[in-house]
Amino acid sequence: MYPKLCVWSENGTNHRQIETSSSIIKVRSELECVSLCTRHDDCCFANYRDSTKECSVGTSNRCHASSVYAYGWQLLRRGRIYQNKVFYHIGDTKKWSDAQDFCDSFRMRLATVSSSNENEFLKSLTNYPNGIWLGGSDSLSEGTWRWNKPTRDMTFYDWGRVLLVVQPDGWIVSNCLSYFKCDPFAKSYEWVDEPCSVSNPFLCERVVRVDKDTWPIED
């Protein structure tokens, strides 16, 4: 189940396929195609055609290669790129520490935020109505919020309100940071502190070298 969560797909009548010289592998399902990609650190996208059960994996030496259009192919791309990071929205709900462990298992970490623009980008990656874990906490020192892995001070904040209570509300067991929409009709997420034992979806990030020679251009 987990490899499926590390990619997102583009659907439609025309689908981009990586260079025609790439090897085509027979697989049993889309999930198996995804698994082939997640087994390799240098894989950045895969292509799958359900009608023929064929899979083609894009590794780092051809990730920016000119793509062609082919009917029936589905493009499965790993994560969403923002500057030098690739972000992944994980739909499974986990406690904060378990979410961090999950990210670690894929050589990632819970997402961190350094600017208003990056904050808005992250908000666009999910539509879950309740909490979504980020990589911040004040568990080491109550009231001192820091990013985890590596531990460092926060330089940007976007604290909101829950039932008119300004966040963080200082409740001693609410030591972990999440995006939250108290009102399901609210236009945007805000930061809140939640008990780390709550199970939420979460955002992982991987810091990468992003340039035209390594990664596909995002539309």
N, C-alpha and C positions, 0 to 999 in steps of 0.2 A: 504493500500500500504506500509506503513512504516515498519511493522514487517518483511516483506520480505527482507528489506535491512539490517537486523541485523544478517543474517546468510549467510553462503555460502554452496554450496552442492557439493557432490562428486558423479559422475555418472559412470556407467560402468555395466558390466554384473554381477559382484559380489559386494554386498554392505554390509558394516558392520551394524550389528543390535545390540542394547544394550542387556543386559542379558535377557535370555528367560523368566525369572520370572517377568519382567516388564509388567505392564498392557497395553493392547492394546485398543485404543480408536477409534471409528468410526468417521470419519470427512468427509467433503464435498470436500476438496481440499488440495493441498500442503500448500497453504497460511493459511488455518485454522489450520493446524498442526503447522506451524511456530508461529501462534498467541498463541497457547497453551503454547509454550515455552517462548515467550516474556512476558507473563503475570506473570512469576515467576522469582524472582531475582536469585534463585539457579539453574535454568535450564541452562545447558551448551550445550546440543545438543538434536536434535530430529530425529526420523526416520520415513519415510513416504513410504508407498507402494501404488502406484497409482491404480494398478489393483484391489485392494480390498478396497481402501480408508481407510486404517488403519494408525494410528499414535501412536508412542510410545515416550514418553518424558524422557530425562535423567536429573535427578536432582542431586544435589551436593553429595548425599550419595552414588551414584553409577556411578559417571562420569568417574572413572578410572577402572571400572569393566571390566573384560576380555570380549572382544567382540567376536561375532560369525559371520560367513558369511551366508548370506541368499540371494537367488536369488530374484531380483525385488525390494529390499529395497533401498531407497535413504537416505544417511546420510546428515543431515542439521546441520552444526556446527556453533556456534555463534563466529564470529570474528576469528582473528589470534593472537596467543600468542607469545609475545616476553618478556622474563624474567618475570617481575612482572606486565606486562600489557597485555590487550587484545585490539586489534585494529579492527576497523570496517570502511570499505570504504563505504561511502554513495553516491550513484549515483545521487540523486536529487541535483539540483543546487540551492544555496541559498546565500544571502548576508552573510558577515562574522558574524554579530551579530545574524542573524537568524539561521545560522549553529551552533553557540554556544548554542543557546536556544534549538535547536533540540537535541544536545548531552546531555544537561542538563535534558531534559525530560526523557532520559533513564538512568539518574544518571551517566552520563559520562561527558567528556569535549573534546574540540578540541585537537587533538594530539600534544604532545610536543616531543622534540628530545634532548637527553642528550649526544649522542656519535655518532661517525662515523658509527659504526656497526648498531646502531638503525636507523640512517638516511637511510642507504642502505636497511634495512629491510622494512622501510615504503615505499620507492620508488618502491619496488617489488609488492606492493599491488594494484597498479593502472596502467592503460595504457592510461588514459585520456590525450589528447595532450596539453591542456591548463592549466589554474590555478587549483590548489587543495588546499583548505584552511587548514592551520595548526593553532595552538593556540597562535601564537605570534603577538604582535603589538607594535607600539611606540606611541599609541594614548594618553597616559598619559604624555609623555615627548618626543617631536620630536627628533629623532635620538637615543633614548635610547630604545632598543628593549628588551622586557620582555615577558615571558610566562604568560598566563592568567589562572586563576582558578587552584591553587592559584597563585597570582602574585609573580614571582620570576625572578631573573636575568638569562639570557642565558649564558651557559658555552660552547656551541658548535655552530658553524656557518657554513653555506654552501652557501654563497651568490654567485650568478652567474652573467651573463651579459644578457641584452636584447638589441638587435641591437647595440652591442659593448659597451653599457653603463653599467658600473659596478653598481651592486646593493648592498645595497639600494640606489636609486638615489636621495633621499632627497626631492622628490616632496611632498609637505605638505599634499596633500590629499591621498597619498599612505601610509596608516598607518597599513596595515594588511599583514601578511605573508602567502605566498603560494609557493607550488612547481610549477614549470613552465618549459615548453619546448618551447623556442622561435622557434627553428627549429624542425619540426615534425620528422625529421630523426636523431635528437640528440640521443645519447645513454643513457642519464641519465637526470633526473630532477635536477634543481638547485633552490635555494631560490630566490624569488623576492619580492619586496613590491608592493602591488596593492591597488587601492582604495577599501575601505571596502564595498562600495555599489555594487561592481561587484558580479554577481552570479556565484558561482563555486561549483563543487562537494567538498566533504570534508572528512577528516579522524577524527573519534572520538576515544577516548581511555578510558579504565576503568582500574584503578589500582586494582589488585586482589592479593590474596595469592595463588601462583601457586606452587603446589607440587603434588607428585604422588597420594596422597590421595584425591585430590580435582578435578583435571582436567585431561581430557583424554590426552594421549601422542600424540603429533602432529607428523605426518609423514614428 
